[in-house]
Amino acid sequence: MTAPYPFTALVGQDGLRLSLLLNAVSPAVGGVLVRGEKGTAKSTAVRALTALLPPVDVVEGCRFSCDPAAPDPGCPDGPHGTGAPASARPARTVELPVGASEDRVTGALDIERALAEGVKSFEPGLLAEAHRGILYADEVNLMHDHVVDLLLDAAAMGSSYVEREGVSVRHAARFLLVGTMNPEEGELRPQLLDRFGLTVEVAASRDPDERVEVVRRRLAYEDSPGGFAARWAPEEGALRERVVSARALLGRVRLGDAALRAVAAVCAGFEVDGMRADIVMARTAVALAAWSGRTEVVRDDVRTAALLALPHRRRRNPFDAPGLDEERLDEILGGEEFPPEEPQDGTEAAPPEGANGADGGDTDGTGGPGEAPGPEGPDDDGPEGGPDGGPGGGGAKAPADDGVPPQRDGSGTPGPGEPDDSPSGAPAGGAAQAAVRPDEPFRARLLTVPGLGEGAAGRRSRARTERGRTTGSFRPRGSLGALHLPATVRAAAPHQRARGRSGPGLVVRRDDLRRARREGREGNLVLFLVDASGSMAARRRMGAVKGAVLSLLLDAYQRRDKVGLVTFRGADAEVALPPTSSVDAAAARLGALPTGGRTPLAAGLLRAREVLRVERLRDPARRPLLVVVTDGRATGAGGRGVPRAAGLLAADAVASVVVDCETGPVRLGLAGRLAADLAGTLVALDGLRADALAGVVRDVRGAGAPARRAA
């Protein structure tokens, strides 16, 4: 077995390492969400953390890793007596695949045996396997929301509850939850973000010296994993001992009244919703004190806890970037240390041996005790992440006082309507005007794809799904899945006499089982085709157009859609944003969109068709919805190609909506003709508001249906 990359051999990434170590010291902190670009050692750091955790004593033969000193009284493999045989095993990290099913996560009840034999048979899932260890959810933002909910519920309650058709099982599930994500691939909903205790942003280092050291260590590890790990064994052992010492000290750390009031003042000052932030900050501050070998929470503990626990809780809408204004934080905390408080027992606990901090040693969690330059070179600022599978470029340098990388302030990245500082070049065919701020977004009406799909779970169009209302039953070919109990009973009832039934129970066989057919909602690919030509360049009109598209983007976020953005102006069309789950990236591109030049409408339609063709190959189950935002005017020779290009999209059975942006007393109705050529639906720009309509668009007309204007 290949030795894992040592935790202490990472270069930089102080905030990432500190947040992981704090959760190792106190799992009650609630886990950590690691956000960052690809290739920043998010996965490497998580896997390396396992070697720092102490061994786990378990009851022999228990599939749920019960602690022999305090076995779970409700363990499905129990009950375990006080003298049950025990053994020790290393702590383990359980990785959760992106496409894991609910049964794989929580475990599966064998309904067939329950019905046929009256036996409650339960196959443990990943939550049981991760009990008393680490549960690592890579690309957590790409998982289905209900699976993420299951993870967070189990992490919060310390147990997992499974129920199928009246048969239920509960077991303990306490673990350190670590999620990683690349924000470019889409955000988590704020409700799910709030459930993670801490969050940390990571980025590749721009310092050539650090990058050289990352590569040097990575190559040395690949050349001899065992030898590399052996050279770092002393540092690993020292850090492991420090984790154990901090755990032992944790119960003796006092959170004084002044520190607790500071926690409450910070959460109130940043207008954080709910009380979870206060609780997490308090637990994190206590863990920081224990990590530093102190028995009192000090001002810097509260400050560092705020930088780790609050940035992801400040988002008010999907387009807000996580961040915290550090100047405002220092203003709330003030510059003075908390006044000392008398210990309740009149004694002062001494820091455990090997804990740095009380004696002026390392207090920021950026390096193990006694850490020295590593065998492969100087360990500049402590650990740093690199490409997944090995160390790599690190984030911004952390301040020496708290070990946390500088966080962006509340403004974050350029939001919708806030073009970034980089100039936008204008395509050939006309000069570009400055980007126009979008109007205020509104609640958009529902646009759906006709028919019944089978795509990924979402909230837009009708689809056959694993969750939703039951519409019928069918005989399963493979695994049973969701049982349709009435249909199963009806199938078995006529055969009871022939099967020799003599008691009150029902004799059920495999052929009698029926699976539930369910209907819910799916997420779609919403591709926006936006006219950015000169005919749209009036500031009031373009502001309204951007506000409408922004509203539809917000609607797509809430309905769990993928989105893409194609624009056309000048001489050609361009893909401003390939299909992605990151609607905030689409909003940023929209905010910086320049206007001006000719109107190559046909080129825009053909480019949109090509984008949809490629995406259909990648994800054939996800049905597209094309939203064309234009006044319908096409200039130059390309205008004659519009009917043909629209006809090709209609022949591909692409559901389309044309948003008519034409204004003024004299209207040509060209957008209506385009909608007819697309066999789609025509909606006026001011008709996109949900509150302006008596109803909503239930279905986009299929191929061949005449275009219509929604009232």
KOLVEX-522925 format. One record per residue (C-alpha): residue in one letter; x, z, y. Coordinates in pm, 1 decimal, decimal comma. Each point is the difference from the previous one (the first is absolute). Example, Ala and Ser with C-alpha at 12.3 -4.5 7.8 and 13.67 -1.06 7.14 Angstrom:
// KOLVEX-522925
- A:1230,0:780,0:-450,0
- S:137,0:-66,0:344,0
END
This chain:
// KOLVEX-522925
- M:0,0:0,0:0,0
- T:142,1:-99,7:341,2
- A:76,2:294,7:227,4
- P:-219,2:3,0:313,4
- Y:156,6:-48,4:340,3
- P:99,9:343,7:140,2
- F:-211,9:138,5:281,2
- T:305,6:126,4:186,9
- A:166,3:-343,6:-14,4
- L:-261,1:-153,5:228,2
- V:122,8:-84,8:348,3
- G:-209,7:100,6:302,6
- Q:-384,3:12,8:-15,1
- D:1,9:366,1:100,5
- G:-373,7:22,6:62,9
- L:-84,6:-152,4:-337,9
- R:226,8:237,5:-183,8
- L:-114,8:306,0:190,9
- S:-368,5:-71,4:-62,2
- L:60,6:-42,0:-374,1
- L:202,9:318,2:-22,8
- L:-264,0:201,3:187,4
- N:-261,4:-111,3:-250,8
- A:235,4:93,5:-283,4
- V:31,8:347,9:151,5
- S:-374,1:37,3:68,2
- P:-234,3:-247,5:-174,1
- A:-284,3:160,3:198,9
- V:120,0:-205,3:298,5
- G:-207,1:-280,8:-148,9
- G:235,8:-285,1:-81,1
- V:160,8:-261,0:217,2
- L:-81,7:-356,0:101,7
- V:308,8:-214,2:57,9
- R:-62,6:-294,4:232,0
- G:257,8:-267,8:54,1
- E:123,9:-350,2:-40,7
- K:106,9:-136,0:-335,3
- G:347,7:83,8:-128,4
- T:38,2:345,4:154,9
- A:42,6:206,6:-319,3
- K:-345,7:148,6:2,5
- S:-26,0:-29,4:-378,3
- T:362,6:95,9:-59,9
- A:-31,6:326,8:191,1
- V:-318,3:100,1:-181,8
- R:146,8:-66,4:-344,5
- A:320,8:181,8:91,5
- L:-195,2:310,1:104,2
- T:-103,7:66,5:-360,9
- A:353,5:107,6:-96,7
- L:-11,8:275,0:264,2
- L:-309,3:169,7:-142,0
- P:48,2:292,5:-242,5
- P:-101,1:-37,1:-367,1
- V:-360,7:69,2:-95,0
- D:-110,4:243,2:-274,6
- V:-294,3:-145,0:-195,6
- V:-212,4:99,8:-297,4
- E:119,1:-198,7:-297,6
- G:-238,8:-273,1:-105,6
- C:-212,4:24,1:317,1
- R:-59,2:-344,7:146,5
- F:-79,9:158,1:337,3
- S:329,8:190,2:48,8
- C:-156,2:345,3:19,0
- D:225,0:280,3:125,5
- P:45,5:249,4:-287,4
- A:10,8:285,6:253,7
- A:-340,1:-98,0:145,5
- P:-172,8:-261,7:-218,5
- D:-301,1:-182,6:136,3
- P:-307,9:168,8:-153,8
- G:-189,6:-328,8:16,1
- C:272,6:-215,6:-155,1
- P:-153,3:-259,8:-234,8
- D:280,4:76,4:-248,6
- G:-57,5:375,1:29,5
- P:-63,7:277,4:0,8
- H:364,5:102,8:-12,2
- G:76,0:357,4:-95,5
- T:249,2:217,1:184,2
- G:252,2:-38,8:-280,0
- A:-28,3:-379,2:-29,6
- P:331,9:-169,3:-83,4
- A:169,3:-140,5:307,9
- S:281,3:-235,0:87,1
- A:172,7:-127,0:313,8
- R:9,4:-361,3:109,7
- P:136,2:-172,9:311,4
- A:-235,9:-60,4:290,0
- R:-123,5:-356,4:-0,2
- T:-118,8:-265,4:240,6
- V:-309,5:-195,4:-101,5
- E:-39,7:-337,9:169,3
- L:-347,0:-130,2:75,1
- P:-33,6:-381,0:-22,4
- V:-180,8:-176,2:283,4
- G:-262,2:-146,2:-233,6
- A:-64,3:319,8:-199,5
- S:-362,6:46,3:-104,4
- E:-196,5:317,6:58,8
- D:14,9:87,0:-371,8
- R:378,5:-42,6:-1,9
- V:30,7:237,8:295,4
- T:-242,5:276,1:-99,1
- G:-11,5:-49,5:-376,2
- A:-261,2:-151,0:-230,6
- L:-280,3:159,5:-196,1
- D:-74,7:-169,6:-332,2
- I:-373,9:-53,9:41,2
- E:-19,6:-179,7:-333,8
- R:114,7:310,2:-190,3
- A:-213,5:224,8:215,8
- L:-313,4:-195,5:-91,0
- A:80,4:-85,9:-360,7
- E:180,4:318,2:-111,6
- G:-89,6:258,8:261,2
- V:372,2:52,2:75,9
- K:128,2:46,8:355,4
- S:318,7:-206,9:-15,6
- F:207,5:-28,3:318,4
- E:308,6:-213,2:56,0
- P:204,4:146,1:290,0
- G:82,0:-221,1:297,0
- L:278,4:-11,9:254,8
- L:-126,9:307,5:185,7
- A:48,3:211,0:-313,7
- E:340,5:-151,9:-62,8
- A:111,4:82,6:356,0
- H:-112,7:364,5:-17,2
- R:283,1:226,8:126,4
- G:209,8:-303,9:95,0
- I:-2,3:-290,5:246,4
- L:-269,3:-267,4:22,7
- Y:142,8:-305,6:171,2
- A:-243,2:-258,5:137,1
- D:197,0:-302,7:117,8
- E:-184,5:-237,4:236,4
- V:-281,1:253,1:29,1
- N:-157,0:-205,2:279,6
- L:-67,6:-282,4:-248,0
- M:-191,0:219,8:-244,6
- H:-378,0:11,4:-12,1
- D:-142,1:268,0:226,0
- H:-182,9:181,0:-280,6
- V:325,9:33,6:-198,7
- V:178,7:144,7:304,4
- D:-293,8:238,5:46,9
- L:43,0:120,4:-358,6
- L:370,0:66,0:56,7
- L:-54,2:190,7:321,6
- D:-292,1:202,0:-139,2
- A:207,6:108,8:-298,9
- A:298,2:83,1:222,0
- A:-219,4:211,7:229,1
- M:-191,1:186,1:-274,3
- G:278,2:28,3:-257,2
- S:-227,3:-127,9:-274,5
- S:-157,7:-319,8:-128,8
- Y:-363,5:-27,8:-107,1
- V:-119,0:-288,4:-217,3
- E:-364,4:-62,5:-84,7
- R:-154,4:-287,7:-191,8
- E:-366,8:-12,0:-96,4
- G:-37,1:378,9:-1,3
- V:325,4:67,5:-189,5
- S:253,5:175,6:222,7
- V:359,7:124,2:-15,7
- R:203,6:198,3:253,0
- H:372,4:66,1:-5,1
- A:269,2:127,2:237,5
- A:180,2:-263,5:208,9
- R:247,3:149,0:246,5
- F:273,2:-235,8:108,7
- L:212,6:-111,2:291,6
- L:-168,9:-315,2:129,2
- V:224,5:-262,4:158,3
- G:-141,7:-327,1:127,8
- T:198,7:-289,2:143,0
- M:-126,3:-297,5:195,1
- N:109,8:-291,9:213,4
- P:-226,4:-5,0:310,4
- E:40,9:-379,3:20,1
- E:-214,6:-24,4:-314,8
- G:-288,0:201,0:142,5
- E:-84,6:352,8:107,8
- L:-174,1:284,2:-175,4
- R:-329,2:113,1:145,3
- P:39,6:298,4:239,3
- Q:-207,9:215,5:-238,1
- L:256,1:-60,5:-274,7
- L:299,7:35,4:232,2
- D:-121,9:345,6:97,8
- R:11,0:114,5:-362,6
- F:377,1:-43,0:-22,6
- G:181,5:310,6:118,0
- L:299,8:-166,1:165,6
- T:96,3:-349,5:103,9
- V:337,5:-149,3:84,6
- E:100,7:-339,3:137,9
- V:307,7:-168,9:-147,3
- A:189,0:-307,7:116,7
- A:326,1:-171,5:-83,4
- S:304,9:112,0:195,9
- R:141,1:-230,7:265,3
- D:340,6:172,6:-14,7
- P:250,7:-228,3:-180,2
- D:204,6:298,9:-122,2
- E:-301,9:156,6:-168,5
- R:-100,4:-329,1:-157,1
- V:353,3:-46,1:-136,7
- E:-11,5:346,3:-153,8
- V:-338,4:-73,2:-157,7
- V:131,5:-315,3:-164,3
- R:321,4:170,5:-113,0
- R:-190,1:279,4:-173,9
- R:-252,8:-235,5:-152,5
- L:268,1:-221,1:-151,8
- A:183,0:304,9:-135,3
- Y:-322,2:120,7:-161,4
- E:-75,7:-336,0:-158,5
- D:355,1:-22,9:-134,6
- S:-28,5:336,6:-178,9
- P:-329,7:193,3:38,0
- G:119,7:289,3:-214,9
- G:335,7:32,6:171,1
- F:-156,3:-24,1:345,2
- A:-256,0:270,5:-84,7
- A:276,0:222,2:-140,7
- R:200,0:-23,1:324,1
- W:-304,0:118,5:194,8
- A:-94,8:271,8:-250,7
- P:144,5:291,5:206,0
- E:-205,4:-97,0:306,1
- E:-310,5:-48,1:-216,9
- G:46,9:341,8:-158,9
- A:44,8:174,1:334,4
- L:-312,1:-162,4:142,2
- R:-197,8:86,6:-313,9
- E:99,1:364,4:38,1
- R:-106,4:-7,0:362,2
- V:-346,6:-126,0:-98,1
- V:-33,7:284,2:-253,1
- S:117,0:256,4:258,0
- A:-243,0:-129,1:262,1
- R:-285,8:19,5:-249,1
- A:89,3:361,6:-75,4
- L:13,0:85,8:371,7
- L:-323,8:-178,3:88,8
- G:-227,7:295,8:-71,2
- R:198,2:225,1:233,7
- V:-12,5:-226,8:305,3
- R:-217,3:139,2:279,9
- L:-208,9:-226,0:221,4
- G:-30,3:216,6:308,6
- D:-291,5:0,4:237,4
- A:201,4:-179,2:270,1
- A:97,2:-275,9:-242,4
- L:-357,0:-34,5:-125,5
- R:-130,5:-25,3:356,3
- A:260,6:-266,9:71,0
- V:-123,6:-199,6:-300,5
- A:-358,2:22,5:124,2
- A:102,6:-89,2:356,7
- V:184,6:-313,0:-114,3
- C:-291,4:-124,0:-213,8
- A:-247,0:68,7:281,0
- G:228,0:-156,4:260,6
- F:21,8:-325,1:-196,2
- E:-376,2:5,4:-68,6
- V:44,3:-26,7:-374,9
- D:-328,7:-18,4:-190,3
- G:-90,1:277,7:-243,6
- M:203,1:298,3:-116,1
- R:211,4:-157,7:-275,0
- A:280,5:-73,4:246,9
- D:25,5:368,5:100,5
- I:19,8:112,0:-363,1
- V:257,7:-263,3:-95,8
- M:213,4:76,1:306,2
- A:-0,9:370,9:-81,3
- R:101,7:-61,5:-362,5
- T:270,5:-244,2:106,0
- A:144,6:243,3:254,8
- V:18,3:271,1:-267,5
- A:170,8:-241,7:-241,1
- L:249,8:-95,7:271,1
- A:86,6:364,2:58,5
- A:51,9:56,1:-373,6
- W:210,9:-316,0:-24,1
- S:221,3:131,6:279,7
- G:33,1:341,8:-167,0
- R:-205,2:189,9:258,0
- T:-292,4:238,2:-39,3
- E:-145,5:-71,5:345,9
- V:-154,2:-322,5:129,8
- V:171,5:-105,2:324,4
- R:-84,2:-252,6:271,0
- D:202,9:-282,2:-153,9
- D:-190,0:41,9:-327,5
- V:-329,6:-56,1:178,1
- R:139,8:-295,6:195,5
- T:136,3:-171,4:-309,8
- A:-322,0:71,9:-189,3
- A:-197,5:-170,8:278,4
- L:220,9:-310,4:-14,7
- L:-63,3:-28,4:-373,6
- A:-365,2:106,1:-23,0
- L:-170,0:-143,0:309,8
- P:99,2:-365,5:69,0
- H:-230,8:-151,6:-263,8
- R:-287,6:224,6:107,8
- R:-2,1:-133,0:356,0
- R:-152,5:-339,0:-83,1
- R:-340,9:-51,2:155,9
- N:-57,4:-355,0:-125,0
- P:171,8:-239,0:-241,8
- F:203,9:-163,1:277,7
- D:169,5:320,6:113,9
- A:356,9:47,4:-120,2
- P:98,3:343,7:-129,3
- G:219,3:192,3:239,8
- L:47,4:316,6:199,5
- D:109,5:49,1:360,8
- E:296,6:235,8:-33,3
- E:7,4:83,6:371,1
- R:-360,9:115,1:-21,7
- L:87,3:199,7:-313,3
- D:283,0:182,5:176,5
- E:-227,4:66,0:296,2
- I:-258,2:167,8:-225,9
- L:257,4:206,3:-189,8
- G:192,7:106,1:307,8
- G:371,6:60,9:6,0
- E:14,2:361,2:-116,4
- E:41,7:127,5:-353,9
- F:-284,6:198,2:-156,9
- P:29,8:376,0:59,4
- P:124,2:189,5:-307,3
- E:-257,8:190,3:-203,2
- E:56,5:318,1:-193,8
- P:-5,3:-51,2:-379,4
- Q:-304,5:156,9:-161,8
- D:213,3:204,8:-241,1
- G:258,0:89,3:263,2
- T:280,2:-189,5:-171,5
- E:164,2:-332,1:58,7
- A:39,0:-221,2:-307,2
- A:342,8:-150,7:-42,5
- P:24,9:-372,0:-64,5
- P:62,6:-90,5:-362,1
- E:348,1:-93,9:-103,9
- G:78,1:-364,2:59,1
- A:-266,9:-49,7:267,3
- N:150,6:-144,0:317,2
- G:-154,3:67,1:335,2
- A:0,9:373,5:58,2
- D:377,0:-11,2:33,8
- G:6,8:-302,3:225,9
- G:40,4:-252,5:-282,5
- D:-202,5:-311,8:-67,4
- T:-357,4:61,1:114,8
- D:-143,0:-346,1:31,9
- G:-33,4:-101,1:-362,0
- T:216,1:-305,2:43,2
- G:262,8:100,9:-250,0
- G:52,8:234,5:-291,5
- P:192,9:322,0:34,9
- G:369,3:-53,4:30,8
- E:-51,7:-374,3:31,5
- A:324,2:-183,4:62,6
- P:90,4:-365,0:33,6
- G:-98,5:-165,2:-325,4
- P:232,9:-162,4:-244,1
- E:-90,4:-344,0:129,2
- G:53,5:72,2:367,8
- P:-118,2:217,9:285,4
- D:-360,4:109,3:-20,7
- D:-64,9:-53,6:368,0
- D:-330,4:172,5:64,2
- G:-105,0:93,4:-353,1
- P:-233,2:-203,9:-216,6
- E:-120,5:-341,8:85,5
- G:-223,2:-242,7:-179,4
- G:73,6:-350,2:-103,4
- P:-163,1:-274,8:-199,9
- D:-236,3:125,6:-264,7
- G:201,5:63,1:-310,4
- G:304,3:110,3:203,0
- P:104,5:136,6:335,1
- G:-29,6:-211,9:304,6
- G:-29,6:-11,4:373,6
- G:-129,5:312,6:164,8
- G:-229,5:78,3:283,4
- A:77,1:122,4:347,9
- K:247,5:283,2:27,0
- A:-165,1:338,3:-12,7
- P:51,8:259,4:271,1
- A:237,7:270,8:-109,8
- D:-253,7:280,3:54,2
- D:-280,3:-99,2:-234,3
- G:112,6:-276,2:-234,6
- V:-299,0:-217,2:81,9
- P:41,4:-361,1:112,1
- P:-132,5:-68,6:347,3
- Q:-370,3:-88,3:-16,4
- R:-166,2:-254,3:215,8
- D:-223,8:139,4:265,4
- G:-376,0:-40,2:-5,8
- S:19,1:-351,4:134,6
- G:163,3:-136,0:-317,9
- T:32,9:-372,2:-28,3
- P:-177,1:-235,6:236,4
- G:-369,7:48,4:-64,8
- P:-278,9:-247,6:35,0
- G:7,9:-144,7:345,6
- E:351,3:132,9:63,1
- P:236,9:-293,8:-44,4
- D:350,9:96,0:-97,3
- D:302,3:-61,4:219,3
- S:122,5:-306,1:-186,5
- P:-90,4:-330,8:164,3
- S:-237,0:-228,0:-186,2
- G:111,2:-358,7:-12,7
- A:-259,9:-268,4:56,9
- P:-40,7:-275,3:-256,4
- A:47,1:-353,8:119,5
- G:-301,1:-151,2:167,4
- G:-68,3:236,0:288,6
- A:126,9:302,8:186,4
- A:-103,3:339,8:-128,2
- Q:-167,3:250,9:228,0
- A:71,2:371,6:-18,9
- A:-177,5:189,0:-275,6
- V:-340,2:136,1:104,9
- R:-112,2:351,9:-82,0
- P:-294,9:7,2:-239,7
- D:-329,3:149,5:105,1
- E:-104,8:331,0:-147,3
- P:-84,3:-39,5:-371,7
- F:-353,4:60,7:-121,3
- R:-180,1:51,2:-329,7
- A:-19,1:-344,5:-154,4
- R:-284,9:-139,4:-204,9
- L:47,0:-46,6:-372,1
- L:116,4:-339,6:-121,0
- T:0,8:-52,3:-374,4
- V:89,1:-261,1:-259,9
- P:-298,1:-131,7:-200,4
- G:-47,4:52,4:-371,0
- L:141,0:264,8:-229,9
- G:375,8:44,1:-13,7
- E:239,7:185,7:-228,4
- G:278,0:85,2:244,2
- A:173,0:322,6:96,7
- A:-220,8:292,7:93,7
- G:-95,8:4,1:366,5
- R:-299,7:20,1:231,5
- R:-89,8:-351,5:101,7
- S:-159,8:-242,0:-250,4
- R:-201,8:57,6:-316,1
- A:208,7:9,4:-316,7
- R:14,7:124,7:-357,1
- T:208,9:315,9:13,6
- E:96,8:305,7:-204,1
- R:-176,7:224,6:250,6
- G:-341,8:-54,7:153,9
- R:-363,2:-12,1:-100,8
- T:-82,4:-86,5:-360,0
- T:-181,5:-332,4:-33,8
- G:4,3:-50,0:-377,7
- S:202,6:33,1:-317,0
- F:201,7:-210,4:-243,0
- R:188,0:37,4:-326,6
- P:370,6:64,6:75,7
- R:266,8:-215,9:-158,3
- G:292,7:231,8:58,7
- S:7,9:358,9:123,2
- L:-335,9:157,4:71,8
- G:45,3:94,0:364,4
- A:-313,5:137,7:167,2
- L:-265,5:74,9:-262,6
- H:-361,0:-108,4:55,6
- L:-162,7:286,7:-189,8
- P:-367,8:-114,5:-0,9
- A:98,0:-346,2:-123,7
- T:220,1:156,1:-270,4
- V:-285,6:220,8:-119,2
- R:-238,3:-296,2:-5,8
- A:248,5:-200,9:-205,7
- A:51,6:281,0:-253,4
- A:-359,9:122,4:-31,6
- P:-138,7:-271,7:-232,3
- H:271,5:64,5:-262,9
- Q:-31,2:376,7:-44,6
- R:-196,9:-9,2:-326,8
- A:230,2:-261,6:-153,8
- R:301,2:212,1:96,1
- G:-142,7:303,8:-174,4
- R:-63,4:216,3:303,4
- S:-127,2:338,8:-111,0
- G:56,4:235,3:295,2
- P:-73,5:2,1:371,3
- G:320,4:-185,6:92,2
- L:16,6:-374,9:56,6
- V:212,7:-205,2:-237,4
- V:198,7:-234,9:226,5
- R:241,7:-268,9:-104,1
- R:243,4:-215,3:191,4
- D:-236,4:-297,0:12,7
- D:-264,0:211,1:175,6
- L:216,0:81,6:301,1
- R:-92,9:-170,9:324,8
- R:204,8:-16,3:316,1
- A:-157,4:33,6:342,4
- R:-1,2:-307,1:223,3
- R:40,9:117,4:355,8
- E:-30,0:-161,9:337,8
- G:178,8:117,2:310,5
- R:199,1:-153,1:281,7
- E:328,6:-186,3:6,0
- G:265,4:-57,0:261,0
- N:54,6:-357,8:113,4
- L:273,6:-201,7:164,8
- V:-112,5:-43,3:360,3
- L:202,8:-279,8:156,9
- F:-32,2:-31,4:377,3
- L:52,7:-346,2:150,4
- V:28,5:59,2:375,5
- D:-5,7:-268,3:269,6
- A:274,3:86,9:252,7
- S:-8,4:-329,1:192,7
- G:-50,1:-64,5:367,6
- S:-378,5:-22,6:-31,7
- M:1,7:366,2:-106,6
- A:253,3:113,0:258,0
- A:-237,1:148,2:259,3
- R:96,6:367,4:13,8
- R:-353,4:136,0:-30,6
- R:-78,6:-226,1:-292,6
- M:323,5:66,5:-185,6
- G:-36,5:373,3:54,0
- A:-347,3:-15,7:-153,0
- V:127,4:-213,6:-288,5
- K:284,7:238,6:-77,1
- G:-236,5:295,6:24,0
- A:-235,7:-166,4:-248,4
- V:280,1:-82,5:-245,3
- L:136,7:352,4:38,2
- S:-345,8:135,8:-85,1
- L:-13,3:-218,0:-309,8
- L:349,1:120,7:-96,8
- L:-115,6:360,0:28,9
- D:-299,0:-88,4:-216,2
- A:234,5:-162,4:-254,8
- Y:210,9:316,9:-9,6
- Q:-302,9:215,8:-68,9
- R:-118,1:-236,4:-272,6
- R:344,8:-14,0:-170,3
- D:54,8:-373,1:52,0
- K:319,2:-197,5:18,2
- V:38,3:-188,1:327,2
- G:195,2:-298,4:126,9
- L:34,6:-168,7:338,4
- V:46,6:-370,4:74,7
- T:10,5:-124,9:359,4
- F:-1,5:-349,4:143,9
- R:104,7:-126,6:339,4
- G:229,0:-265,5:144,4
- A:98,3:-250,9:-266,4
- D:-48,8:195,8:-320,8
- A:-128,0:311,3:-175,6
- E:206,9:290,9:-123,7
- V:-48,9:291,2:-236,5
- A:35,9:298,5:232,0
- L:-46,7:242,8:-288,6
- P:-10,9:-86,6:-371,6
- P:-272,4:176,8:-200,8
- T:74,1:371,4:-9,5
- S:-170,6:337,1:-27,4
- S:152,7:107,7:331,6
- V:-273,7:-53,1:256,6
- D:203,4:183,2:262,4
- A:267,9:-269,3:-32,8
- A:-270,5:-260,9:60,6
- A:-119,3:192,3:304,9
- A:353,7:9,3:142,1
- R:40,0:-377,9:-47,7
- L:-338,9:-58,2:158,9
- G:86,5:213,7:302,2
- A:314,5:-206,3:69,6
- L:-169,3:-337,8:-55,0
- P:67,8:-245,1:287,4
- T:-242,8:-274,9:97,7
- G:16,1:-346,8:149,5
- G:53,0:-363,1:-92,7
- R:-202,2:-246,9:-205,3
- T:-247,2:76,3:-278,8
- P:118,7:-126,0:-342,7
- L:-311,7:123,5:-177,9
- A:43,6:-225,5:-303,2
- A:356,4:125,5:-48,6
- G:-127,4:356,4:12,6
- L:-262,1:-67,0:-266,7
- L:252,8:-168,5:-228,5
- R:249,8:283,5:44,8
- A:-271,0:252,6:-84,2
- R:-87,7:-198,6:-312,8
- E:361,4:5,6:-112,4
- V:24,7:377,1:53,8
- L:-314,1:53,1:-206,9
- R:127,7:-230,8:-274,9
- V:323,1:197,0:-38,0
- E:-180,7:332,8:9,9
- R:-246,6:-119,7:-266,0
- L:293,5:-52,6:-235,8
- R:130,6:350,6:69,2
- D:-331,6:183,5:-22,1
- P:-272,3:-221,6:-149,9
- A:-256,5:283,3:-20,6
- R:1,6:72,1:374,2
- R:-252,7:-224,6:171,1
- P:80,2:-127,3:351,4
- L:-201,9:11,0:319,6
- L:117,9:-236,0:275,2
- V:-84,2:111,0:355,4
- V:58,2:-281,4:252,0
- V:6,8:118,4:362,8
- T:-27,4:-303,0:231,5
- D:-214,8:-187,7:247,1
- G:17,2:-303,6:-230,1
- R:186,0:-227,6:239,4
- A:278,7:-209,4:-151,7
- T:231,2:-203,8:223,2
- G:218,0:-299,7:-77,0
- A:-9,8:-221,3:-304,7
- G:-35,7:308,9:-219,3
- G:-361,3:37,5:107,6
- R:-106,1:-283,5:-229,0
- G:138,1:186,0:-301,3
- V:-214,6:311,4:44,4
- P:-296,1:-111,6:-219,8
- R:234,8:-98,2:-282,8
- A:199,0:326,6:16,4
- A:-320,0:205,3:11,7
- G:-140,6:-199,3:-289,9
- L:301,5:84,8:-213,4
- L:-56,5:371,1:59,0
- A:-369,0:-39,4:-81,9
- A:90,4:-184,5:-322,6
- D:221,7:295,4:-93,9
- A:-310,0:222,3:31,6
- V:167,0:215,0:266,5
- A:-256,3:224,8:166,9
- S:33,5:-52,4:375,7
- V:-124,1:151,2:323,2
- V:49,5:-178,3:333,2
- V:0,5:229,3:303,7
- D:-112,7:-212,7:294,7
- C:200,8:89,2:310,8
- E:-158,3:-263,7:226,4
- T:-132,6:142,0:326,7
- G:-161,5:-131,1:317,1
- P:-330,0:-168,6:83,3
- V:99,0:-334,5:-156,0
- R:90,5:23,0:-367,3
- L:102,2:-282,8:-230,9
- G:-86,6:171,8:-326,6
- L:323,9:-110,8:-165,1
- A:42,6:330,8:-185,2
- G:-338,7:-60,0:-161,1
- R:114,8:-338,7:-129,3
- L:313,7:160,2:-140,1
- A:-208,7:263,5:-179,2
- A:-213,6:-275,3:-151,3
- D:308,4:-187,2:-120,4
- L:129,9:323,0:-156,1
- A:-341,7:72,3:-156,2
- G:37,1:341,0:162,8
- T:-176,6:234,3:238,4
- L:7,4:-19,8:379,6
- V:14,9:323,3:197,9
- A:13,3:29,4:377,3
- L:287,7:206,7:137,9
- D:-238,2:253,9:148,9
- G:-195,3:9,6:-326,7
- L:277,7:169,5:-196,2
- R:-104,9:343,5:115,0
- A:-189,8:190,3:-267,2
- D:-213,6:179,8:258,0
- A:-108,1:-331,4:156,7
- L:-178,0:-114,1:-315,4
- A:-312,3:105,4:-180,1
- G:175,2:-64,9:-332,4
- V:336,5:-108,9:-134,4
- V:128,2:-314,1:-162,3
- R:-60,4:60,7:-369,8
- D:143,4:-319,4:-140,0
- V:201,8:-286,6:129,9
- R:-175,6:-321,4:-95,5
- G:148,2:-174,3:-302,2
- A:127,8:-355,2:-7,0
- G:-254,7:-254,2:118,7
- A:-213,2:241,9:201,9
- P:-55,8:-94,6:363,6
- A:175,8:199,5:263,9
- R:-216,6:239,2:194,0
- R:42,1:213,9:307,7
- A:-68,2:369,0:-63,6
- A:-236,9:140,0:252,0
END
